[in-house]
Amino acid sequence: MSMSEGPKVLPGAETEKETIDVEARPKRSSGLFQPLVDKWNALPRPIQWLWLIIVVVIAYLLPILDIPILTTQPGNDWALACFSMASYALIAVGLNVVVGYAGLLDLGYVAFFAVGSYTAALLTSPDSPFAHIPYLWTIPVAMAVTMFFGVVLGVPTLRLRGDYLAIVTLGFGEIVRILATIIPALKGQVGFQNVGRPPGTAADGTPLFANSNGTPWYWLTLTIIIIVLLLVGNLERSRVGRAWIAIREDEDAAEIMGVPTFRYKVWAFAIGASVGGLSGALFAGQVGFVNNQKFDVQTSILFLAAVVLGGAGNKVGALLGGVIVAYIPLRFTAIANYKYLIFGIALVLIMIFRSKGLLPARQRLLAYGRTAYQRVISKPGTVTPPTPPEAEKGAAS
Amino acid sequence: MLDLLLVHPVSANDWISFDIPSLIQNFWSATFDGLTFGAIYGLIAVGYTLVYGVLNLINFAHSEVFIVGAYAVVLVLSALGFGPSVPTLPLSSIILDLVLALIIAMLASAATAFVLERVAYRPLRKRNAPRLVFLITAIGASFAIQYTIFLVRGANAEPAVTMFQAQPVFDVFGTIINSQQIIIVIAAVILMILTDQFIRRTRVGRGIRAVAQDPDTATLMGVNKERIIIITFIVGGILAGAAALFYVMLVPSGVQYNGGFVLGVKAFAAAVLGGIGNVRGALLGGLLLGIIGNYGQILLGDSQWTDVVAFVILVLVLLVKPTGILGTSLGRSRA
């Protein structure tokens, strides 16, 4: 199949190019932070653990510390900015499963985010006629509902060539927005007020998870991110993750080697969708209000920019990308209006000059873990053992 | 969301109707309106179909190639003194102005397509980048063009430019067909025939077909692949510019920086419906999609349903017959 697609190179030329590629690979695929990554890999295990704990603690303290240079303060509330960065990071980690691991281009990710938001709103807001459940229960429900939507959308389109998925998801993103406008039960622009929040009251009697108080929401999201990262990391190193990467690299070859590609593509799509729904439910809870205005195509592309910027296929990269995409418009309010232009141009430039993003995903021996990898890598003639950062993080889980 | 509604019926049920009497009553006017819009979809769809046929790439930025043309039409006509009210100029000068606007729109769209190909896609082709990289670049380029327009012209829609008063021409089954509809459909069909003949009969057209069929063999046979690709983009751009003029003729107000997007998805759906990579299929798919979308809108009772209907058709075609009605291959069309 791949032979009939796209511009091809002559057989002779292809082999020649291949050898050049193999030789050039160590240099070419190294990211901006390659020296840092190498240094990290040279550290002994306990020290890495220590550093990880320090990073996680700093991450938790971030909204309280409010570091002067980093802060978004006069323009935007710092704690809410932290929440915003965390939710973009969570979305990027979810979208990374679809785009980065399985290589499926989802241009309507905001639709899943919207489905999650609406699920939370419909099940908790007093404006909705449906049965009400405690807010925290809406999170798994939202994940299940979005996963269902992911499967419904994925089954017809994932059997086809990858390009069609892109346009179908692009259309789907728009349709969800239109349906939210047309269907009266979804209340269009009026929307749903007073979406539920997790229980708990602060010392002065106000709810702990108030809409204006970003810190507890940030902590909740950060905790969820850590859980999702552990789960996704485990998936990545399992049979499923290997199947995804095989599909991404060459779907026909994967199929021939006995990977049920369609099933794993649906899985990737559904898992990615459910993480989108999860972040949608969190967003609905924090803002406390859901209407049809937030879920436009532009947001989908921003999510994609986060994944691509950070490095598709690398969950730490996606995390970083999400944080950057959320942070820049909040910190530099002067350019906030041009964020779509900036990230649109950034997408093109990244694809042309550094298609692997800031923290590139690395081909590696997924099956055998760190030890075997180190042994293979430290063959005579190799200088540094370049294991990517998430391999350690994952192995630690 | 729909499934939730089915489980819990809601009192306000008029958001969706199956208004068959209304459809029967408005059948012919819906058909003619649909054909008019469909002709415009078809013209845009050719741009998608040609690029897909040659490069196997969904050129997401094609909707922006179209919207640049629409801006060109509005700006040129505003400069020539057209405005929201019906112009009082003599017919000959209106025709002259429209032809001028058409040419400038075609040039603007073709130039956008040219720059797009050179700046965004060509470097990737040189590097032999994977398909995902092309698609992400395409969507990024679409975004970049959209927001460049936003930067220059702002978020507000451009003021209306009415080109001429649509005159009733003749009566079919009790429905009046006006001069606008006739001009648009006939002009679109002529342009499509010209494009089709260009691809089937000319030397360059043979090159396009050869590259679509097998780029390597075509190169060996002395076809300049890069030149063919750039011509393909320019042809798509010219037709998008023409579509822009007809679109503004039909919908004089509301040209906006992000206005191309939904139209682009619909035009792509039209291309898939007719058989992607197939120029005749693009016209057929466009006309069919225009008509079906209009029926759906009347049947279901809200104009926004047209977009939903187009999307559902896209998914259904992909599900049932991904090759479309007339088959997919640009390369296999005979001279």
Interface residues (C-beta under 8 A of the other chain):
Chain A: E5 G6 P7 K8 V9 L10 K17 V99 G103 L105 L107 V115 Y118 L122 P129 F130 F148 P156 T157 L160 G162 D163 Y164 A166 I167 V168 L170 G171 F172 E174 I175 V176 I178 L179 A180 T181 I182 I183 P184 A185 L186 V297 Q298 I301 L304 A305 V308 A312 Y338 Y340 L341 F343 G344 I345 A346 L347 V348 M351 I352 S355
Chain B: M1 L2 D3 L4 L5 H8 V10 A12 D14 W15 I16 L55 N56 L57 I58 F60 V119 A120 P123 L124 R125 N128 A129 R131 L132 V133 L135 I136 T137 I139 G140 A141 S142 F143 A144 Q146 Y147 T148 F150 L151 P215 D216 K225 N258 F261 V262 V265 F268 A269 V272 D302 Q304 W305 D307 V308 A310 F311 L314 V315 L318 L319 P322
